[in-house]
Amino acid sequence: MINRSRIKPWGFALATATFVFASQQAMALSVSANGGDESFGVEASQTIFPTLRAGVGYLNTDDSGHNAKAYSGSLMFTPWLPGIDLSVGGRYQYQDTYYGNGGGLGLGGSAFVDTPIPLTSIGGYGFYTPEGLTSGDVEKSYEYGAQARVNIISQTYVYGGYRYMRTDFDNDNGHTLDSGPVLGVSVGF
């Protein structure tokens, strides 16, 4: 015989956990768009577990004098730390450029901290793709940037900063594919 008085608390706990997990997932999608003098990009990321985010991105730039496109997919660990927004992980990026085509797995992350100015944070990001983790014409590459973010409403912020992206190709010197100021907006759902 089933004891119904023992099932009710477990059912309530399971329903509560399901609701909390579902609300975490519903609020965890973010989409951003950015642009520079000769570049534009879009990114989307989704929380797949409480401390793990998956993302995709696209960047189109003419900064090197020739058009370059970069397609990326990332998996980032985002631990909860008081006072800092931190993520570390890997990003695969495929580059379609005038100088060559290829991709690689970059290792890196980002860190942002709040400032004394209300709703404002500053920080930076970076990814390095070493020679052993590349394919095609890409020998090695790196990208880094600095940003200031200002929250507009919950889960939505505008940002401005600087981006630098450089790639070394096989049998060729390195080329700066993008560098300069960037403005953007990120919307969370």
C-alpha positions as CSV (number, residue, x, y, z in Angstrom):
1,M,0.0,0.0,0.0
2,I,1.3,3.4,-1.0
3,N,1.6,6.0,1.8
4,R,0.2,9.2,0.2
5,S,1.4,11.5,3.0
6,R,5.0,10.7,2.0
7,I,4.4,11.3,-1.7
8,K,3.0,14.8,-1.3
9,P,6.2,16.5,0.0
10,W,8.3,14.8,-2.7
11,G,5.8,15.8,-5.4
12,F,5.8,19.4,-4.1
13,A,9.7,19.4,-4.1
14,L,9.8,18.0,-7.6
15,A,7.3,20.5,-8.9
16,T,9.2,23.4,-7.3
17,A,12.6,22.2,-8.6
18,T,11.0,21.8,-12.1
19,F,9.6,25.4,-11.9
20,V,12.9,26.9,-10.7
21,F,14.8,25.0,-13.5
22,A,12.3,26.1,-16.2
23,S,12.4,29.7,-15.1
24,Q,16.2,29.6,-15.0
25,Q,16.2,28.3,-18.6
26,A,13.6,30.8,-19.7
27,M,15.6,33.7,-18.5
28,A,18.9,32.4,-19.8
29,L,18.8,33.3,-23.5
30,S,20.7,36.4,-24.6
31,V,21.1,37.9,-28.0
32,S,23.5,40.7,-28.9
33,A,24.5,42.8,-31.9
34,N,27.5,45.0,-32.3
35,G,29.2,47.2,-34.9
36,G,32.5,49.0,-35.5
37,D,33.8,51.2,-38.2
38,E,34.1,48.4,-40.7
39,S,32.6,45.5,-38.9
40,F,29.4,44.0,-37.5
41,G,28.6,40.9,-35.5
42,V,25.8,39.0,-33.8
43,E,25.9,36.5,-31.0
44,A,23.4,34.3,-29.1
45,S,24.0,32.3,-26.0
46,Q,21.8,30.0,-23.8
47,T,22.3,28.5,-20.4
48,I,22.2,24.8,-20.7
49,F,23.0,24.1,-17.0
50,P,23.1,26.6,-14.1
51,T,26.9,27.2,-14.6
52,L,27.3,26.3,-18.3
53,R,26.5,28.4,-21.4
54,A,26.6,27.5,-25.1
55,G,26.8,30.2,-27.7
56,V,27.1,30.9,-31.4
57,G,28.4,34.0,-33.2
58,Y,29.1,35.6,-36.5
59,L,31.5,38.5,-37.3
60,N,31.9,40.3,-40.7
61,T,34.8,42.7,-41.0
62,D,36.5,44.7,-43.8
63,D,39.1,46.2,-41.5
64,S,42.1,44.4,-43.1
65,G,41.3,45.8,-46.5
66,H,39.6,42.6,-47.5
67,N,36.4,41.0,-46.3
68,A,36.7,38.4,-43.5
69,K,33.9,36.4,-41.9
70,A,34.2,34.4,-38.6
71,Y,31.7,31.9,-37.4
72,S,32.0,30.6,-33.9
73,G,30.5,28.2,-31.3
74,S,31.4,28.3,-27.6
75,L,31.0,26.4,-24.4
76,M,31.7,28.4,-21.3
77,F,31.8,27.6,-17.6
78,T,30.2,30.5,-15.6
79,P,30.7,30.0,-11.9
80,W,28.9,32.2,-9.4
81,L,31.3,34.6,-7.7
82,P,30.3,37.6,-5.7
83,G,31.2,40.9,-7.4
84,I,32.5,39.4,-10.6
85,D,30.9,38.1,-13.8
86,L,33.4,35.4,-14.9
87,S,33.4,32.8,-17.7
88,V,36.1,30.4,-18.9
89,G,36.0,27.8,-21.6
90,G,36.5,27.1,-25.3
91,R,35.4,28.6,-28.6
92,Y,35.7,27.0,-32.0
93,Q,36.0,29.7,-34.7
94,Y,36.0,29.2,-38.5
95,Q,37.4,32.0,-40.5
96,D,36.7,32.6,-44.2
97,T,39.2,35.3,-45.4
98,Y,41.1,36.6,-48.4
99,Y,44.3,35.3,-46.8
100,G,43.0,31.7,-46.2
101,N,40.2,29.6,-44.7
102,G,40.3,27.5,-41.6
103,G,39.5,27.2,-37.9
104,G,40.6,26.3,-34.5
105,L,39.7,25.8,-30.9
106,G,40.5,28.9,-28.8
107,L,40.8,28.9,-25.1
108,G,39.9,31.9,-23.0
109,G,37.1,33.7,-21.3
110,S,35.9,37.0,-19.8
111,A,35.7,38.9,-16.6
112,F,33.5,41.9,-15.6
113,V,33.3,43.8,-12.3
114,D,30.8,46.4,-11.1
115,T,32.0,50.0,-10.8
116,P,30.9,52.7,-8.3
117,I,28.8,54.1,-11.1
118,P,25.3,52.6,-10.8
119,L,24.4,49.9,-13.3
120,T,27.8,50.0,-14.9
121,S,30.5,47.3,-15.2
122,I,33.8,47.1,-16.9
123,G,35.9,44.2,-18.0
124,G,37.4,42.3,-20.9
125,Y,37.6,39.1,-22.8
126,G,40.1,37.1,-24.8
127,F,40.6,33.9,-26.7
128,Y,43.9,32.4,-27.9
129,T,44.0,29.6,-30.6
130,P,47.4,27.9,-30.5
131,E,49.0,26.2,-33.5
132,G,48.2,22.7,-32.3
133,L,44.4,23.3,-32.2
134,T,43.9,24.7,-35.7
135,S,42.9,23.4,-39.1
136,G,43.0,24.6,-42.7
137,D,45.1,27.7,-43.5
138,V,44.9,29.1,-39.9
139,E,48.2,28.7,-38.0
140,K,47.2,30.5,-34.9
141,S,44.9,33.4,-33.9
142,Y,43.9,35.6,-31.0
143,E,41.1,38.0,-30.2
144,Y,40.7,40.3,-27.2
145,G,38.7,43.3,-26.1
146,A,37.7,45.6,-23.3
147,Q,34.2,46.8,-22.6
148,A,32.1,49.1,-20.4
149,R,28.5,47.9,-19.9
150,V,25.5,49.9,-18.8
151,N,22.3,48.1,-17.7
152,I,19.2,49.6,-19.3
153,I,16.6,47.2,-17.8
154,S,16.8,43.7,-16.4
155,Q,18.9,41.4,-18.6
156,T,19.5,44.2,-21.2
157,Y,22.6,46.4,-21.5
158,V,24.4,48.6,-24.0
159,Y,28.2,48.4,-24.3
160,G,31.1,50.1,-25.8
161,G,34.7,49.1,-26.1
162,Y,37.6,48.0,-28.2
163,R,38.2,44.7,-30.2
164,Y,41.4,43.3,-31.7
165,M,41.5,40.2,-33.8
166,R,44.7,38.8,-35.5
167,T,45.4,35.6,-37.3
168,D,48.6,34.0,-38.7
169,F,48.0,31.9,-41.8
170,D,50.1,29.2,-43.3
171,N,52.9,30.5,-45.5
172,D,51.9,34.1,-44.7
173,N,52.5,36.7,-42.2
174,G,49.9,37.5,-39.6
175,H,47.0,39.8,-40.5
176,T,44.9,42.0,-38.2
177,L,41.4,41.2,-39.3
178,D,39.6,43.6,-37.0
179,S,40.7,46.4,-34.6
180,G,38.9,49.4,-33.2
181,P,36.0,50.7,-31.2
182,V,32.8,48.6,-31.0
183,L,29.3,49.6,-29.8
184,G,26.6,47.1,-29.1
185,V,23.5,46.0,-27.3
186,S,22.6,42.7,-25.5
187,V,19.1,41.6,-24.7
188,G,18.3,38.8,-22.3
189,F,15.1,36.7,-22.2
